[in-house]
Amino acid sequence: MAVRLRTSSWVRRLWTFQEAFLAKELHYQFQDTAYTLSRIKQKYHQEQQTLARISEGSERTRGSHSGEGTTLLPTSSMALDARAWKRIEGGDLLWHDAYRFLEQVEVLGKNKPQDESARLRSILHPLRWRTTSKLEDETICLSGCMDFSLERLPWSAGAQERMKMFLSSMCTVPVGLMFVDRPRIEIDGCRWMPTSFLAGGMDSTLPDSWSPEGSASVGRPTASGLLVTLPGIMLSNVIKYTQTFRYGHVHDIIFISVDGVPYYVYGLLSKPVQWSATGQLALVLREPLHQRGTFACLITVLAEHDGIKYGRFQSCVMVMGNPGIHRSLDEVTFTTAIGT
């Protein structure tokens, strides 16, 4: 039953997410009756016990013909504790994925974070797989889940303007929004904002953001853009190379050296990287640089006042260590990189 729900069109609709998120008690209506998630799990246990009894009878019959004994899995005649059921469920990957998917929505609804940034982050995770035929509804659904007044949204505006007003009205937002590889609102001060969070799949996953000591992994929306405190790298004398990766993906990449360690930087798939953009280029890193690599944003630095750099978002990129791209580092020219 959980697998049927998981693969149905119901779980891909935007509005059913809000209904589930706000419900005091969630019921799933089937043709014959309605089930709660706990009852679905109970029915799964009963089905597994029935299968075990059938298997037990089959093994005993086979054993009586062969004259050999057999070791049986637990059946309904044996008491199974929570740890035993956890092992059984974990081995059934299809069931485990479906149940956890459904459980996630119920847990979110019953344990809504009070902090608005944390709540938005928790909501956006399941929205990756949802769709709607009317994109203007996305921010209405988000506002309902966030307990925001709909007065924040201009009713005569389109989907992009509503998203702009929705995110701008928040006191803080997850820093991870900067590193989601999604189309952006191409308006000054708003380029950090995705146009939509729906139907992005894994591309809409918010990366876990590094938290500097004494601060949270959030940003503050302002009229000039998103104010954040993150590590960065200033770039100059940019030299780009064309590289073909696995599955035929072709990227323009650059090589940088930080503290004597080589890294290469390449763009993600949604938007080509403008390495030749006019102005001072810089990387805003999701976390301090390490060999496993990290997400980053390529920006053009426009100004600096009172220790704050003002930049224009260009695209999301990856900074990777241990360049394993079949190119000798002795043959490349490194782009100048200065940490900040």
CORQUIBEL-V231560 format. One record per residue. SS is DSSP state (helix for helix, strand for strand, loop for the rest). PHI is phi in whole degrees, -180 to 180 (999 if undefined). D_CENTER is the distance of its C-alpha to the mean C-alpha in Angstrom with 2 decimals. Layout:
# CORQUIBEL-V231560
ss:SS phi:PHI d_center:D_CENTER
ss:SS phi:PHI d_center:D_CENTER
This chain:
# CORQUIBEL-V231560
ss:loop phi:999 d_center:26.15
ss:helix phi:-64 d_center:22.56
ss:helix phi:-68 d_center:21.97
ss:helix phi:-60 d_center:23.74
ss:helix phi:-67 d_center:21.50
ss:helix phi:-63 d_center:18.30
ss:loop phi:-98 d_center:19.65
ss:loop phi:-83 d_center:21.26
ss:helix phi:-69 d_center:20.60
ss:helix phi:-57 d_center:20.58
ss:helix phi:-80 d_center:17.04
ss:helix phi:-106 d_center:15.87
ss:strand phi:-91 d_center:17.78
ss:helix phi:-65 d_center:16.56
ss:helix phi:-70 d_center:19.61
ss:helix phi:-68 d_center:19.60
ss:helix phi:-66 d_center:16.38
ss:helix phi:-63 d_center:18.34
ss:helix phi:-60 d_center:21.36
ss:helix phi:-71 d_center:19.74
ss:helix phi:-66 d_center:18.04
ss:helix phi:-95 d_center:21.44
ss:loop phi:-69 d_center:23.71
ss:loop phi:-73 d_center:25.99
ss:loop phi:-145 d_center:26.39
ss:loop phi:-96 d_center:24.50
ss:loop phi:-122 d_center:26.67
ss:strand phi:-108 d_center:25.99
ss:strand phi:-89 d_center:29.04
ss:loop phi:-102 d_center:30.39
ss:loop phi:-64 d_center:33.69
ss:loop phi:-96 d_center:35.84
ss:loop phi:-163 d_center:34.20
ss:strand phi:-102 d_center:31.17
ss:strand phi:-126 d_center:29.14
ss:loop phi:-88 d_center:27.04
ss:helix phi:-64 d_center:24.23
ss:helix phi:-65 d_center:26.63
ss:helix phi:-72 d_center:29.32
ss:helix phi:-62 d_center:27.17
ss:helix phi:-66 d_center:26.63
ss:helix phi:-62 d_center:30.37
ss:helix phi:-66 d_center:31.25
ss:helix phi:-62 d_center:29.17
ss:helix phi:-61 d_center:31.17
ss:helix phi:-63 d_center:34.37
ss:helix phi:-64 d_center:33.62
ss:helix phi:-65 d_center:32.96
ss:helix phi:-68 d_center:36.23
ss:helix phi:-63 d_center:38.07
ss:helix phi:-62 d_center:36.89
ss:helix phi:-67 d_center:38.00
ss:helix phi:-67 d_center:41.42
ss:helix phi:-63 d_center:41.85
ss:helix phi:-63 d_center:41.00
ss:helix phi:-62 d_center:43.41
ss:helix phi:-64 d_center:46.21
ss:helix phi:-66 d_center:45.68
ss:helix phi:-68 d_center:45.77
ss:helix phi:-66 d_center:48.89
ss:helix phi:-64 d_center:50.61
ss:helix phi:-65 d_center:49.81
ss:helix phi:-68 d_center:50.97
ss:helix phi:-69 d_center:54.22
ss:helix phi:-78 d_center:55.09
ss:helix phi:-91 d_center:54.31
ss:loop phi:78 d_center:55.75
ss:loop phi:-108 d_center:52.66
ss:loop phi:-81 d_center:50.55
ss:loop phi:-144 d_center:46.80
ss:loop phi:-98 d_center:43.98
ss:loop phi:-103 d_center:41.87
ss:loop phi:-75 d_center:38.33
ss:loop phi:-56 d_center:38.16
ss:loop phi:-123 d_center:39.32
ss:loop phi:-64 d_center:39.90
ss:loop phi:-79 d_center:43.07
ss:loop phi:-112 d_center:41.15
ss:loop phi:-74 d_center:39.21
ss:loop phi:-106 d_center:35.59
ss:loop phi:-86 d_center:33.90
ss:helix phi:-62 d_center:30.24
ss:helix phi:-66 d_center:29.72
ss:helix phi:-66 d_center:31.31
ss:helix phi:-65 d_center:29.15
ss:helix phi:-63 d_center:26.00
ss:helix phi:-67 d_center:27.27
ss:helix phi:-65 d_center:28.10
ss:helix phi:-65 d_center:24.79
ss:helix phi:-64 d_center:22.88
ss:helix phi:-77 d_center:25.11
ss:loop phi:-95 d_center:24.34
ss:helix phi:-64 d_center:20.90
ss:helix phi:-65 d_center:20.89
ss:helix phi:-64 d_center:21.83
ss:helix phi:-59 d_center:19.55
ss:helix phi:-64 d_center:16.36
ss:helix phi:-65 d_center:17.79
ss:helix phi:-66 d_center:18.92
ss:helix phi:-64 d_center:15.81
ss:helix phi:-61 d_center:13.89
ss:helix phi:-71 d_center:16.77
ss:helix phi:-63 d_center:17.22
ss:helix phi:-59 d_center:13.81
ss:helix phi:-65 d_center:14.87
ss:helix phi:-66 d_center:18.29
ss:helix phi:-64 d_center:17.32
ss:helix phi:-61 d_center:15.27
ss:helix phi:-66 d_center:18.34
ss:helix phi:-90 d_center:20.80
ss:loop phi:-129 d_center:19.20
ss:loop phi:-69 d_center:18.02
ss:loop phi:-61 d_center:17.53
ss:loop phi:-78 d_center:20.38
ss:loop phi:-68 d_center:18.85
ss:helix phi:-67 d_center:17.41
ss:helix phi:-66 d_center:14.73
ss:helix phi:-66 d_center:13.56
ss:helix phi:-67 d_center:13.95
ss:helix phi:-60 d_center:11.97
ss:helix phi:-60 d_center:8.92
ss:helix phi:-67 d_center:9.67
ss:helix phi:-74 d_center:10.32
ss:helix phi:-66 d_center:7.41
ss:helix phi:-60 d_center:5.29
ss:helix phi:-74 d_center:8.32
ss:helix phi:-69 d_center:9.16
ss:loop phi:-57 d_center:7.12
ss:loop phi:-107 d_center:10.27
ss:loop phi:-98 d_center:12.86
ss:strand phi:-138 d_center:15.60
ss:loop phi:-151 d_center:18.75
ss:loop phi:-80 d_center:22.00
ss:loop phi:-128 d_center:22.42
ss:loop phi:-64 d_center:19.65
ss:loop phi:-62 d_center:21.62
ss:helix phi:-74 d_center:20.73
ss:helix phi:-58 d_center:17.05
ss:helix phi:-73 d_center:18.11
ss:helix phi:-66 d_center:20.79
ss:helix phi:-63 d_center:18.44
ss:helix phi:-61 d_center:16.21
ss:helix phi:-63 d_center:19.54
ss:helix phi:-63 d_center:20.79
ss:helix phi:-70 d_center:17.92
ss:helix phi:-91 d_center:18.29
ss:loop phi:62 d_center:22.08
ss:loop phi:-90 d_center:22.73
ss:loop phi:-72 d_center:25.96
ss:helix phi:-70 d_center:25.80
ss:helix phi:-66 d_center:28.38
ss:helix phi:-67 d_center:25.66
ss:loop phi:-101 d_center:25.03
ss:loop phi:-77 d_center:27.73
ss:loop phi:-66 d_center:28.64
ss:loop phi:-85 d_center:30.34
ss:loop phi:-87 d_center:27.43
ss:loop phi:-83 d_center:25.04
ss:helix phi:-61 d_center:21.29
ss:helix phi:-67 d_center:20.64
ss:helix phi:-66 d_center:23.19
ss:helix phi:-66 d_center:21.81
ss:helix phi:-63 d_center:18.31
ss:helix phi:-60 d_center:20.22
ss:helix phi:-67 d_center:22.30
ss:helix phi:-63 d_center:19.56
ss:helix phi:-72 d_center:17.59
ss:helix phi:-66 d_center:20.96
ss:loop phi:-80 d_center:22.34
ss:loop phi:-82 d_center:19.98
ss:loop phi:-72 d_center:21.48
ss:loop phi:-141 d_center:18.35
ss:strand phi:-134 d_center:14.68
ss:strand phi:-62 d_center:11.77
ss:helix phi:-59 d_center:12.57
ss:helix phi:-58 d_center:9.01
ss:helix phi:-58 d_center:9.72
ss:helix phi:-65 d_center:12.16
ss:helix phi:-107 d_center:10.09
ss:loop phi:-81 d_center:7.85
ss:loop phi:-84 d_center:10.04
ss:loop phi:-132 d_center:11.31
ss:loop phi:-57 d_center:14.96
ss:strand phi:-113 d_center:16.33
ss:loop phi:-77 d_center:19.14
ss:loop phi:-86 d_center:22.10
ss:loop phi:-131 d_center:24.12
ss:loop phi:-54 d_center:25.34
ss:loop phi:86 d_center:23.52
ss:loop phi:-125 d_center:20.52
ss:loop phi:-68 d_center:19.05
ss:loop phi:-79 d_center:16.13
ss:loop phi:-91 d_center:15.12
ss:strand phi:-67 d_center:13.08
ss:loop phi:-71 d_center:15.50
ss:loop phi:-160 d_center:13.16
ss:loop phi:-107 d_center:9.72
ss:loop phi:-84 d_center:11.19
ss:loop phi:56 d_center:11.40
ss:loop phi:-90 d_center:9.01
ss:helix phi:58 d_center:7.80
ss:helix phi:-66 d_center:5.94
ss:helix phi:-66 d_center:6.92
ss:helix phi:-94 d_center:5.00
ss:loop phi:-72 d_center:1.52
ss:loop phi:-76 d_center:3.89
ss:loop phi:-64 d_center:6.24
ss:loop phi:-64 d_center:8.74
ss:loop phi:-98 d_center:11.55
ss:loop phi:-70 d_center:15.12
ss:loop phi:-112 d_center:17.54
ss:loop phi:-59 d_center:21.06
ss:loop phi:-58 d_center:23.75
ss:loop phi:89 d_center:24.83
ss:loop phi:-142 d_center:21.93
ss:loop phi:-96 d_center:18.56
ss:loop phi:-85 d_center:15.27
ss:strand phi:-131 d_center:15.77
ss:strand phi:-121 d_center:17.41
ss:strand phi:-114 d_center:20.27
ss:strand phi:-65 d_center:20.66
ss:strand phi:-134 d_center:24.17
ss:loop phi:-64 d_center:26.36
ss:loop phi:-90 d_center:26.01
ss:strand phi:144 d_center:22.23
ss:strand phi:-97 d_center:19.65
ss:strand phi:-89 d_center:21.53
ss:loop phi:-135 d_center:19.78
ss:loop phi:-121 d_center:21.27
ss:loop phi:-144 d_center:19.75
ss:loop phi:-68 d_center:21.55
ss:strand phi:-150 d_center:22.56
ss:strand phi:-137 d_center:24.87
ss:strand phi:-84 d_center:27.55
ss:strand phi:-115 d_center:28.43
ss:strand phi:-150 d_center:31.85
ss:loop phi:52 d_center:33.89
ss:loop phi:-68 d_center:30.86
ss:loop phi:-119 d_center:31.78
ss:strand phi:-106 d_center:29.46
ss:strand phi:-130 d_center:29.71
ss:strand phi:-97 d_center:28.58
ss:strand phi:-135 d_center:26.94
ss:strand phi:-97 d_center:26.13
ss:loop phi:-99 d_center:23.33
ss:helix phi:-61 d_center:22.75
ss:helix phi:63 d_center:22.63
ss:helix phi:80 d_center:24.63
ss:loop phi:-71 d_center:22.07
ss:strand phi:-111 d_center:24.17
ss:strand phi:-131 d_center:23.08
ss:strand phi:-86 d_center:25.17
ss:strand phi:-125 d_center:24.69
ss:strand phi:-129 d_center:26.44
ss:strand phi:-110 d_center:27.59
ss:strand phi:-131 d_center:27.74
ss:strand phi:-127 d_center:29.38
ss:strand phi:-123 d_center:28.43
ss:loop phi:55 d_center:30.96
ss:loop phi:80 d_center:32.40
ss:strand phi:-103 d_center:29.19
ss:strand phi:-81 d_center:28.22
ss:strand phi:-138 d_center:24.74
ss:strand phi:-122 d_center:23.75
ss:strand phi:-123 d_center:21.37
ss:strand phi:-141 d_center:20.03
ss:strand phi:-82 d_center:18.03
ss:loop phi:-83 d_center:15.03
ss:loop phi:-83 d_center:16.00
ss:loop phi:-72 d_center:15.54
ss:loop phi:-149 d_center:18.35
ss:loop phi:-61 d_center:21.26
ss:loop phi:-81 d_center:21.85
ss:loop phi:-94 d_center:25.02
ss:loop phi:-66 d_center:26.55
ss:loop phi:-95 d_center:29.85
ss:loop phi:-58 d_center:28.81
ss:loop phi:-73 d_center:31.66
ss:loop phi:113 d_center:31.44
ss:strand phi:-79 d_center:30.15
ss:strand phi:-88 d_center:26.82
ss:strand phi:-151 d_center:24.55
ss:strand phi:-109 d_center:21.23
ss:strand phi:-100 d_center:19.11
ss:strand phi:-93 d_center:17.37
ss:loop phi:-67 d_center:14.28
ss:loop phi:-157 d_center:16.64
ss:loop phi:-57 d_center:20.18
ss:loop phi:-65 d_center:20.81
ss:loop phi:-147 d_center:21.19
ss:loop phi:-65 d_center:22.09
ss:loop phi:-72 d_center:18.80
ss:loop phi:94 d_center:17.44
ss:strand phi:-157 d_center:14.83
ss:strand phi:-72 d_center:12.86
ss:strand phi:-153 d_center:15.33
ss:strand phi:-115 d_center:16.52
ss:strand phi:-88 d_center:19.94
ss:strand phi:-128 d_center:22.10
ss:strand phi:-105 d_center:25.76
ss:strand phi:-75 d_center:27.52
ss:strand phi:-99 d_center:29.84
ss:strand phi:-164 d_center:31.56
ss:strand phi:-144 d_center:31.75
ss:strand phi:-140 d_center:33.29
ss:loop phi:53 d_center:33.79
ss:loop phi:79 d_center:31.50
ss:strand phi:-107 d_center:28.55
ss:strand phi:-90 d_center:27.50
ss:strand phi:-105 d_center:26.73
ss:strand phi:-134 d_center:24.80
ss:strand phi:-105 d_center:23.60
ss:strand phi:-63 d_center:20.11
ss:strand phi:-109 d_center:20.60
ss:strand phi:-170 d_center:17.49
ss:strand phi:-86 d_center:14.53
ss:strand phi:-138 d_center:15.95
ss:strand phi:-117 d_center:15.80
ss:strand phi:-113 d_center:18.62
ss:strand phi:-118 d_center:19.77
ss:strand phi:-93 d_center:22.75
ss:loop phi:48 d_center:25.32
ss:loop phi:-57 d_center:25.75
ss:loop phi:-112 d_center:26.41
ss:loop phi:-120 d_center:27.04
ss:loop phi:57 d_center:30.73
ss:loop phi:-138 d_center:31.99
ss:loop phi:-70 d_center:34.39
ss:helix phi:-67 d_center:33.47
ss:helix phi:-71 d_center:37.19
ss:helix phi:-100 d_center:37.00
ss:loop phi:-112 d_center:34.36
ss:loop phi:-104 d_center:34.73
ss:loop phi:-80 d_center:32.22
ss:strand phi:-72 d_center:30.85
ss:strand phi:-67 d_center:31.95
ss:strand phi:-132 d_center:29.23
ss:strand phi:-126 d_center:29.94
ss:strand phi:-66 d_center:27.62
ss:loop phi:-149 d_center:27.37
